[in-house]
Amino acid sequence: MPHYIPTYNISEYYVLASSVIFYYDFTLTMAQEIKYLWSSKPRLVNVLVLLLRYISALDYIIVIWSTFARMDKSLLSTTGEGQLCREVGKVPGYIGAVCQGLTSVFLIIRLFAIMDKRRWILYLMVPFGVLNVLLSVVIIKTSVALEGSIGAPADAGPSTLDKETPACYLIPTKGHLMVASYASIILFDSLVFALTIGKVGLGGFRFMRQIHRSHTSIASILLRDGILLYAVLAFVNSSCFILYLLAGSVDGGYLANPTGFVFNYGTNTELVHAISVIIVSRMVFNLREAGTDIHEGTMEWHSRLEREVTAMRFRVPSTQATRCGSSSSLGCSVAGG
């Protein structure tokens, strides 16, 4: 069945907006990357963050090219040289699946640390992460080249893609897998969000207020990176899923076919991809800036901060120490007492 491609190609605006968001934040956080990743001693976390950032940067170059490039009809046909287009068009999807896996690794590591490194977290979350990646790979692998013509009515007969049509459009053929993949991803994000909320709510708010009064930023970072950023990721994934479901009910136009909204990239659509990389990068950078790391457990964090707060309470102010040093030992003792 042919698929209608309107002249006002919504996907171009979507890809352009997602790319701008990604590269803007990528440039904005470059100084932090140099300071906390390149300038520190080699760590596995550093390597994974760099892989995630630079693989994604390469991915968006390919995505922009495959979306905006105009190619000869022979490359866009479903036979002969059209095979090149179909294979190139799948590259962003496969790269997206790799980045989806890396993002899941970071979220699981952070949740594992927040939950005091309890192994049941790994038993619960790792299968979800693996399932998400596998579903995305299957969706991309079974996708097919999109046929249609610019401006053609929705009931037009089969036709070869017009020469001015953006290149290398693919659509998934397994609608039930798309729904299953979205459901798995949303459940994964919701579990991360809910477990973090539960952990902070059960044992953290009172302690964090106490620590926050000591003018440390780690408490606010745990709240922000452990709750707000996860909530944003869950919201973006849920929004994409809702748009995917609603797309089929729109009469005519680009959204008449629900697969048109998520062509080429499986459930790791470009906006979700950008937000995921931004969240992971900023989470690691913010924690490093506060003197901690993504793998530090909650109990370890509490114990270390309690020691810091205790040291601050019993530390003699520098001005008072100066006055004591210039006075008699008796006067210093009286002043100190």
Beta strands, then each sheet from edge to edge (+ up, - down):
strand 1: 144-145
strand 2: 170-171
sheet 1: 1+ 2-
end
